[in-house]
Protein backbone atom coordinates (compact mmCIF):
# COMPACT_ATOMS: atom_id res chain seq x y z
CA UNK A 1 0.00 0.00 0.00
CA UNK A 2 1.31 3.46 -0.88
CA UNK A 3 0.53 7.04 0.14
CA UNK A 4 2.40 10.32 -0.34
CA UNK A 5 2.13 11.57 3.27
CA UNK A 6 4.23 10.70 6.33
CA UNK A 7 1.64 8.21 7.75
CA UNK A 8 1.45 9.89 11.18
CA UNK A 9 -2.07 11.36 11.07
CA UNK A 10 -3.67 9.60 8.08
CA UNK A 11 -6.46 7.74 9.83
CA UNK A 12 -8.19 6.53 6.65
CA UNK A 13 -5.08 4.69 5.50
CA UNK A 14 -4.48 3.34 9.01
CA UNK A 15 -8.05 1.99 9.18
CA UNK A 16 -7.67 0.31 5.79
CA UNK A 17 -4.31 -1.28 6.66
CA UNK A 18 -5.64 -2.50 10.00
CA UNK A 19 -8.78 -3.99 8.44
CA UNK A 20 -6.73 -5.82 5.81
CA UNK A 21 -4.23 -7.09 8.39
CA UNK A 22 -7.05 -8.35 10.63
CA UNK A 23 -8.56 -10.12 7.60
CA UNK A 24 -5.33 -12.05 7.07
CA UNK A 25 -3.51 -9.92 4.51
CA UNK A 26 0.21 -9.23 4.97
CA UNK A 27 0.34 -5.43 4.68
CA UNK A 28 3.27 -3.11 4.06
CA UNK A 29 2.49 0.62 3.99
CA UNK A 30 4.91 2.86 2.07
CA UNK A 31 4.97 6.62 2.70
CA UNK A 32 7.55 9.28 3.30
CA UNK A 33 9.50 10.62 6.26
CA UNK A 34 9.36 14.34 6.85
CA UNK A 35 11.90 16.16 8.94
CA UNK A 36 10.70 16.16 12.55
CA UNK A 37 7.78 13.77 11.99
CA UNK A 38 7.00 11.35 14.79
CA UNK A 39 7.71 7.64 14.76
CA UNK A 40 4.83 5.37 13.81
CA UNK A 41 4.08 2.08 15.53
CA UNK A 42 1.48 0.03 13.74
CA UNK A 43 0.29 -3.60 13.68
CA UNK A 44 1.63 -3.88 10.12
CA UNK A 45 4.92 -3.02 8.42
CA UNK A 46 5.66 0.57 7.48
CA UNK A 47 8.35 1.98 5.20
CA UNK A 48 9.01 5.72 4.95
CA UNK A 49 11.23 7.20 2.27
CA UNK A 50 13.25 10.38 2.69
CA UNK A 51 12.76 12.49 -0.41
CA UNK A 52 14.84 15.36 -1.78
CA UNK A 53 11.86 17.41 -2.88
CA UNK A 54 8.71 18.34 -0.94
CA UNK A 55 6.52 20.27 -3.36
CA UNK A 56 5.12 20.47 -6.86
CA UNK A 57 5.89 18.34 -9.88
CA UNK A 58 9.42 17.36 -8.84
CA UNK A 59 8.09 15.86 -5.60
CA UNK A 60 5.48 13.70 -7.37
CA UNK A 61 8.02 12.66 -10.00
CA UNK A 62 10.61 11.67 -7.40
CA UNK A 63 8.05 9.89 -5.22
CA UNK A 64 6.62 7.81 -8.07
CA UNK A 65 10.06 6.92 -9.40
CA UNK A 66 11.26 5.83 -5.95
CA UNK A 67 8.01 3.98 -5.30
CA UNK A 68 8.17 2.23 -8.69
CA UNK A 69 11.69 0.95 -8.02
CA UNK A 70 10.63 -0.27 -4.59
CA UNK A 71 7.55 -2.06 -5.94
CA UNK A 72 9.48 -3.72 -8.72
CA UNK A 73 11.57 -5.61 -6.18
CA UNK A 74 9.04 -5.96 -3.36
CA UNK A 75 7.58 -9.30 -2.32
CA UNK A 76 3.93 -8.64 -3.10
CA UNK A 77 0.81 -10.06 -4.72
CA UNK A 78 -1.01 -6.76 -5.22
CA UNK A 79 -0.36 -3.03 -5.13
CA UNK A 80 -2.78 -0.66 -3.38
CA UNK A 81 -2.67 3.00 -4.47
CA UNK A 82 -4.12 5.65 -2.19
CA UNK A 83 -5.22 8.44 -4.52
CA UNK A 84 -4.23 9.36 -8.06
CA UNK A 85 -0.83 10.71 -6.99
CA UNK A 86 0.44 7.20 -6.17
CA UNK A 87 -1.31 5.45 -9.05
CA UNK A 88 1.31 5.85 -11.86
CA UNK A 89 3.99 3.83 -10.02
CA UNK A 90 1.50 1.24 -8.77
CA UNK A 91 -0.10 0.79 -12.18
CA UNK A 92 3.21 0.43 -14.05
CA UNK A 93 4.63 -2.02 -11.49
CA UNK A 94 1.43 -4.07 -11.55
CA UNK A 95 1.50 -4.29 -15.35
CA UNK A 96 5.18 -5.22 -15.57
CA UNK A 97 4.95 -7.79 -12.78
CA UNK A 98 1.47 -9.14 -13.48
CA UNK A 99 0.17 -8.21 -10.01
CA UNK A 100 -3.22 -7.08 -8.76
CA UNK A 101 -4.00 -3.37 -8.56
CA UNK A 102 -6.35 -1.55 -6.20
CA UNK A 103 -7.20 2.16 -6.07
CA UNK A 104 -8.62 3.98 -3.04
CA UNK A 105 -9.60 7.44 -4.30
CA UNK A 106 -9.82 9.64 -1.22
CA UNK A 107 -10.94 12.55 -3.39
CA UNK A 108 -11.25 13.75 -6.99
CA UNK A 109 -7.57 14.56 -7.23
CA UNK A 110 -7.67 16.97 -10.22
CA UNK A 111 -10.31 18.96 -8.31
CA UNK A 112 -8.29 19.62 -5.15
CA UNK A 113 -8.42 23.34 -4.26
CA UNK A 114 -4.66 23.71 -4.59
CA UNK A 115 -5.14 23.27 -8.36
CA UNK A 116 -7.75 26.00 -8.71
CA UNK A 117 -6.15 28.65 -10.89
CA UNK A 118 -3.51 26.18 -12.14
CA UNK A 119 -5.14 24.81 -15.31
CA UNK A 120 -1.95 23.28 -16.75
CA UNK A 121 -1.24 21.21 -13.65
CA UNK A 122 -4.90 20.24 -13.41
CA UNK A 123 -4.80 19.02 -17.02
CA UNK A 124 -1.82 16.79 -16.23
CA UNK A 125 -3.65 15.03 -13.37
CA UNK A 126 -6.82 14.78 -15.45
CA UNK A 127 -4.81 13.21 -18.26
CA UNK A 128 -3.37 10.66 -15.83
CA UNK A 129 -6.87 9.71 -14.70
CA UNK A 130 -8.14 9.63 -18.29
CA UNK A 131 -5.39 7.17 -19.19
CA UNK A 132 -5.35 4.97 -16.09
CA UNK A 133 -8.86 4.90 -14.63
CA UNK A 134 -10.44 3.04 -17.59
CA UNK A 135 -7.77 0.35 -17.18
CA UNK A 136 -8.94 -0.30 -13.62
CA UNK A 137 -11.86 -2.20 -15.13
CA UNK A 138 -9.49 -4.95 -16.17
CA UNK A 139 -8.83 -8.33 -14.67
CA UNK A 140 -7.40 -8.29 -11.13
CA UNK A 141 -8.24 -4.60 -10.61
CA UNK A 142 -10.71 -2.91 -8.27
CA UNK A 143 -11.41 0.54 -6.83
CA UNK A 144 -13.28 2.38 -4.09
CA UNK A 145 -13.88 6.05 -3.31
CA UNK A 146 -15.19 8.18 -0.46
CA UNK A 147 -18.80 8.93 -1.39
CA UNK A 148 -21.57 7.97 -3.79
CA UNK A 149 -21.49 11.32 -5.60
CA UNK A 150 -17.85 10.84 -6.67
CA UNK A 151 -18.49 7.17 -7.50
CA UNK A 152 -21.33 8.27 -9.80
CA UNK A 153 -19.09 10.80 -11.57
CA UNK A 154 -16.37 8.24 -12.24
CA UNK A 155 -18.93 5.70 -13.41
CA UNK A 156 -20.32 8.18 -15.96
CA UNK A 157 -16.87 9.39 -17.00
CA UNK A 158 -14.98 6.09 -17.27
CA UNK A 159 -17.56 3.33 -16.86
CA UNK A 160 -15.71 2.42 -13.65
CA UNK A 161 -17.72 0.77 -10.87
CA UNK A 162 -16.35 1.90 -7.52
CA UNK A 163 -17.40 0.82 -4.06
CA UNK A 164 -17.97 3.49 -1.41
CA UNK A 165 -15.82 3.53 1.74
CA UNK A 166 -16.61 6.72 3.62
CA UNK A 167 -14.30 8.76 5.84
CA UNK A 168 -15.73 7.38 9.05
CA UNK A 169 -13.89 6.27 12.19
CA UNK A 170 -13.64 2.97 13.97
CA UNK A 171 -16.14 3.18 16.85
CA UNK A 172 -13.93 1.15 19.16
CA UNK A 173 -11.08 3.67 18.98
CA UNK A 174 -10.28 4.84 22.51
CA UNK A 175 -7.57 7.15 23.80
CA UNK A 176 -4.73 5.59 25.71
CA UNK A 177 -3.79 6.41 29.26
CA UNK A 178 -0.68 8.22 27.99
CA UNK A 179 -2.65 10.55 25.70
CA UNK A 180 -2.65 13.96 27.36
CA UNK A 181 -3.70 17.41 26.31
CA UNK A 182 -1.10 20.20 26.44
CA UNK A 183 -0.30 21.00 30.07
CA UNK A 184 -1.70 24.54 29.89
CA UNK A 185 -4.82 23.62 27.90
CA UNK A 186 -7.37 23.87 30.71
CA UNK A 187 -5.94 27.07 32.15
CA UNK A 188 -5.80 28.61 28.68
CA UNK A 189 -9.37 27.73 27.69
CA UNK A 190 -10.92 28.30 31.11
CA UNK A 191 -14.71 28.61 30.94
CA UNK A 192 -14.81 29.49 27.25
CA UNK A 193 -16.77 27.24 24.93
CA UNK A 194 -14.54 25.36 22.52
CA UNK A 195 -15.06 25.72 18.78
CA UNK A 196 -12.94 22.94 17.25
CA UNK A 197 -11.41 22.62 13.83
CA UNK A 198 -9.47 19.39 13.32
CA UNK A 199 -7.71 18.22 10.19
CA UNK A 200 -5.42 19.65 7.53
CA UNK A 201 -5.06 23.43 7.66
CA UNK A 202 -5.19 23.90 3.91
CA UNK A 203 -6.69 26.45 1.58
CA UNK A 204 -10.47 26.59 1.45
CA UNK A 205 -11.14 25.05 4.90
CA UNK A 206 -12.69 28.19 6.47
CA UNK A 207 -10.09 28.50 9.24
CA UNK A 208 -9.36 32.10 8.20
CA UNK A 209 -13.07 32.95 8.39
CA UNK A 210 -13.33 31.63 11.93
CA UNK A 211 -10.19 33.47 13.02
CA UNK A 212 -11.74 36.76 11.89
CA UNK A 213 -15.05 35.91 13.60
CA UNK A 214 -13.39 35.26 16.96
CA UNK A 215 -13.15 39.01 17.62
CA UNK A 216 -16.93 38.87 18.15
CA UNK A 217 -16.97 35.66 20.21
CA UNK A 218 -15.14 36.57 23.44
CA UNK A 219 -16.81 33.74 25.38
CA UNK A 220 -15.50 31.10 22.94
CA UNK A 221 -12.08 29.58 22.21
CA UNK A 222 -11.19 28.54 18.66
CA UNK A 223 -8.97 25.45 18.83
CA UNK A 224 -7.22 24.43 15.59
CA UNK A 225 -5.78 20.91 15.73
CA UNK A 226 -3.75 20.10 12.63
CA UNK A 227 -1.12 21.39 10.22
CA UNK A 228 -1.03 21.99 6.50
CA UNK A 229 -0.01 24.33 3.72
CA UNK A 230 -1.79 27.29 5.32
CA UNK A 231 -0.85 26.62 8.94
CA UNK A 232 1.90 29.23 9.28
CA UNK A 233 -0.26 31.85 7.58
CA UNK A 234 -3.15 31.06 9.94
CA UNK A 235 -0.83 31.33 12.95
CA UNK A 236 0.18 34.81 11.82
CA UNK A 237 -3.46 35.74 11.26
CA UNK A 238 -4.39 34.54 14.75
CA UNK A 239 -1.50 36.29 16.47
CA UNK A 240 -3.56 39.27 17.69
CA UNK A 241 -6.29 37.15 19.32
CA UNK A 242 -6.25 35.82 22.88
CA UNK A 243 -9.04 33.29 22.27
CA UNK A 244 -7.45 31.23 19.48
CA UNK A 245 -5.28 28.20 20.22
CA UNK A 246 -3.23 26.78 17.35
CA UNK A 247 -2.20 23.30 18.50
CA UNK A 248 -0.38 22.20 15.35
CA UNK A 249 0.03 18.49 14.73
CA UNK A 250 -1.98 16.43 17.24
CA UNK A 251 -1.63 12.68 17.67
CA UNK A 252 -4.87 10.70 17.13
CA UNK A 253 -5.11 9.53 20.75
CA UNK A 254 -4.78 13.09 22.00
CA UNK A 255 -7.39 14.26 19.50
CA UNK A 256 -9.84 11.66 20.79
CA UNK A 257 -9.47 13.19 24.25
CA UNK A 258 -9.89 16.70 22.92
CA UNK A 259 -12.87 16.33 20.58
CA UNK A 260 -15.57 15.54 23.20
CA UNK A 261 -14.61 18.77 25.01
CA UNK A 262 -15.86 20.88 22.10
CA UNK A 263 -19.22 22.66 22.09
CA UNK A 264 -19.22 22.90 18.28
CA UNK A 265 -17.23 21.16 15.56
CA UNK A 266 -16.36 23.21 12.48
CA UNK A 267 -16.35 22.13 8.84
CA UNK A 268 -16.70 25.29 6.76
CA UNK A 269 -15.57 24.66 3.19
CA UNK A 270 -15.25 26.89 0.18
CA UNK A 271 -16.74 25.70 -3.09
CA UNK A 272 -13.33 25.18 -4.70
CA UNK A 273 -14.30 22.60 -7.28
CA UNK A 274 -16.11 19.29 -7.24
CA UNK A 275 -13.71 17.73 -4.75
CA UNK A 276 -14.89 20.00 -1.94
CA UNK A 277 -18.47 20.22 -3.19
CA UNK A 278 -18.99 16.45 -2.96
CA UNK A 279 -16.79 15.85 0.08
CA UNK A 280 -17.79 14.30 3.38
CA UNK A 281 -14.88 15.33 5.63
CA UNK A 282 -13.86 12.69 8.14
CA UNK A 283 -13.95 15.32 10.87
CA UNK A 284 -17.76 15.27 10.68
CA UNK A 285 -17.87 11.57 11.52
CA UNK A 286 -15.30 12.16 14.28
CA UNK A 287 -17.55 14.86 15.75
CA UNK A 288 -20.52 12.48 15.54
CA UNK A 289 -18.65 9.72 17.40
CA UNK A 290 -17.79 12.23 20.14
CA UNK A 291 -21.36 13.59 20.34
CA UNK A 292 -20.31 17.08 19.19
CA UNK A 293 -22.77 19.07 17.01
CA UNK A 294 -21.31 20.46 13.81
CA UNK A 295 -21.41 23.75 11.97
CA UNK A 296 -20.86 22.88 8.32
CA UNK A 297 -21.25 24.13 4.77
CA UNK A 298 -24.41 22.97 3.02
CA UNK A 299 -22.89 20.69 0.36
CA UNK A 300 -24.70 17.54 -0.89
CA UNK A 301 -22.89 14.77 1.04
CA UNK A 302 -22.61 16.91 4.16
CA UNK A 303 -26.30 17.84 3.91
CA UNK A 304 -27.25 14.17 3.67
CA UNK A 305 -25.57 13.43 7.01
CA UNK A 306 -26.25 16.60 9.00
CA UNK A 307 -29.91 16.89 8.03
CA UNK A 308 -30.50 13.15 7.88
CA UNK A 309 -29.46 12.61 11.48
CA UNK A 310 -30.16 16.08 12.86
CA UNK A 311 -26.67 16.49 14.27
CA UNK A 312 -25.74 20.07 13.38
CA UNK A 313 -26.33 23.38 11.65
CA UNK A 314 -25.80 24.03 7.94
CA UNK A 315 -24.69 27.34 6.45
CA UNK A 316 -24.98 28.32 2.77
CA UNK A 317 -21.85 28.16 0.64
CA UNK A 318 -20.29 31.54 -0.10
CA UNK A 319 -19.88 32.58 -3.75
CA UNK A 320 -16.60 31.51 -5.36
CA UNK A 321 -15.01 33.51 -8.18
CA UNK A 322 -13.20 30.90 -10.29
CA UNK A 323 -11.53 33.57 -12.44
CA UNK A 324 -9.92 35.18 -9.39
CA UNK A 325 -9.44 31.87 -7.60
CA UNK A 326 -10.96 33.05 -4.34
CA UNK A 327 -14.22 33.19 -2.41
CA UNK A 328 -16.03 36.24 -1.12
CA UNK A 329 -15.45 35.77 2.63
CA UNK A 330 -18.50 35.87 4.89
CA UNK A 331 -19.04 38.88 7.12
CA UNK A 332 -17.19 38.14 10.37
CA UNK A 333 -19.97 39.57 12.55
CA UNK A 334 -22.60 37.52 10.75
CA UNK A 335 -20.54 34.33 11.06
CA UNK A 336 -20.13 34.99 14.78
CA UNK A 337 -23.90 35.46 15.07
CA UNK A 338 -24.40 32.13 13.28
CA UNK A 339 -22.08 30.41 15.76
CA UNK A 340 -23.95 31.90 18.72
CA UNK A 341 -27.30 30.82 17.23
CA UNK A 342 -26.01 27.27 16.67
CA UNK A 343 -24.75 27.04 20.26
CA UNK A 344 -28.06 28.37 21.61
CA UNK A 345 -30.11 25.94 19.53
CA UNK A 346 -28.12 22.96 20.84
CA UNK A 347 -28.35 24.20 24.41
CA UNK A 348 -32.13 23.93 24.00
CA UNK A 349 -32.07 20.30 22.78
CA UNK A 350 -33.16 17.77 25.38
CA UNK A 351 -30.26 15.56 26.58
CA UNK A 352 -32.10 12.32 25.74
CA UNK A 353 -32.99 13.57 22.28
CA UNK A 354 -29.39 14.56 21.69
CA UNK A 355 -28.13 11.11 22.77
CA UNK A 356 -30.60 9.40 20.46
CA UNK A 357 -29.60 11.47 17.44
CA UNK A 358 -25.88 11.02 17.91
CA UNK A 359 -26.25 7.37 18.91
CA UNK A 360 -28.07 6.54 15.67
CA UNK A 361 -25.62 8.56 13.59
CA UNK A 362 -22.58 7.04 15.31
CA UNK A 363 -23.87 3.50 14.74
CA UNK A 364 -24.30 4.09 11.01
CA UNK A 365 -21.28 6.35 10.38
CA UNK A 366 -18.90 3.61 11.44
CA UNK A 367 -16.02 1.92 9.70
CA UNK A 368 -17.34 -1.42 10.96
CA UNK A 369 -19.96 -1.11 8.21
CA UNK A 370 -17.77 0.31 5.48
CA UNK A 371 -14.83 -2.05 5.93
CA UNK A 372 -17.00 -4.87 4.56
CA UNK A 373 -17.12 -2.97 1.26
CA UNK A 374 -13.35 -2.48 1.34
CA UNK A 375 -12.55 -6.12 2.07
CA UNK A 376 -15.00 -7.37 -0.54
CA UNK A 377 -13.47 -5.09 -3.18
CA UNK A 378 -9.89 -6.14 -2.36
CA UNK A 379 -10.92 -9.80 -2.34
CA UNK A 380 -12.11 -9.52 -5.97
CA UNK A 381 -8.49 -9.06 -7.07
CA UNK A 382 -7.62 -12.50 -5.76
CA UNK A 383 -10.85 -14.25 -6.73
CA UNK A 384 -9.93 -13.60 -10.36
CA UNK A 385 -6.39 -14.88 -9.90
C-alpha angles and dihedrals in degrees: 000000000000136000133166098228130082094260095234101111104014100117096172092059091043091053091049094048092047093049092050093046091050089050091057103265119136102232131197116181117204120198137133137276117233123199108271096008117144126253117262124221113190137162088247135050120281130194122189122191124209108226130199095219129049106183146044129353097333091058094052091044093050093044095051093045092050091044092049092053090048093049093048090063100031123112099242145134097201140013121225116202119199105208132339093286092070096037101087094062093040094048095048093046091048092051095047094045099036093239133147119268129209129182125201105190106200090183144347093283099200088053098057110130092241087070095053105115092018102092096164094055091043090053091054093055091043089052090052090053092044090055101039108030095066088054090059087077089071131102115297093014131113139163143196134187139192105261143012094249093061091042089055092051093051091046091054094042101044107008086245117152109214129183119227120242108172128211094259129138133242105261093215093061108122131176117253125240090252094056107106135171118237109290094245096043099105095043091047096049097037112164095339118121112248120237104192131204114180128178138044114350095221135142116293097023096114095240091126091052092053093047090057091046093054091079086072097043105066093157092057135072120213109214117192113194112186145045134239146136092308098041098103091045091051091049090055091047091051095046095100095052126088094196100059122089117193105197098177118202111009124191115238094246091053091047091054088057092047102046099067089055091066123101092201133016117215128220107158110161133183118229093250099156136308094303093068095032093059097034128122102196114217089229089073092059089045089054090049092052089051094046093244118145115232136226105207144161115264100247122147102259092038091048091052091058103035096045095034093058099024094234104138153352125284125212125196118258114256118238115271122209105211092188092058094034095229143093128238099250117232119252106271093221092050092048090051089051089051090053092050091049091050092050092048093049092053092046086060095052114104112249093235092049090050092051091050094051095047093040092056092044093047092051092053099036091062133123089224086077099040097045089070088064091048095049093045091051094048091046090059089068090062098037088065093048 
